[in-house]
Amino acid sequence: MKRIILVFALIFSFATVFTSCRDEKKADEQIEETMDEIGDDVEDAADDVGDGIEDAADEVEDAFDGN
């Protein structure tokens, strides 16, 4: 019985040590990182839209040049 309790205590101790050593970010850092990611996603989406518009304009130009 004592051995089982000691094993659980040891496992709990190791779990506590390893989870408490994580690098936790502050709320400000998390917000800033999220905002940067959102900004990058918006830029990527704008680039994709711009590329789509250019491709469509090229197709229309090719259609008129072909006739």
N, C-alpha and C positions, 0 to 999 in steps of 0.2 A: 504494500500500500504506500509506504514512504517512497519507494522507488518511482512509482507512477507520478506522485506529486512532484518529486524532484525533476522528473523528465518534463512535465508540463511547465514547471517554473523555469527550467532552462530554455525551453522553446519560446516561452513568453519573453524571456530576457533577450534572446537573440532577435526576435521579431521587433521588440521595442527599440533595440539599438539600431537595426538596419532601417526602420521606417523613420526614425528621428533624424537621421543623417541626410535626408533628401534635401536638395537645393530647392527651397520654396521661394517663389517670386512674390514681391509685394504687389498689392492691388494696383498701384500706379504703373508698375512695370508690365503687369498683365494687360492693363488697358492700353498702354502705349504700343505694346506688341500687337495686340488685336487691331488697333487702328492702322498700324503699318501694313498688316496683312490685308485689311479691307482696302486700303489705298492701292496696294499692288494689284489686287483682284479687279478693282475698278479700272486701273490703267490697262490691264490685260484685256478686259472686256471692250474698252474703247478702241484699242488697237485692232481687235478682231472685227469690230463693226466697221472701222475704217478700211480694213482690208477687204471686207465683204462689199462695201460700196465701190471701192476701186475695181474689184473684179466684175461687178455688175456693170459699171461704166465701160469697162473694156469690152464686155460682151455686147453691149448695145452699140458701141462704136464699130465693132467687127461686123455686126449685123447690118449696119447702114453701109459700111464699106463694101460688103459682099453684094449688095443689091445694085 
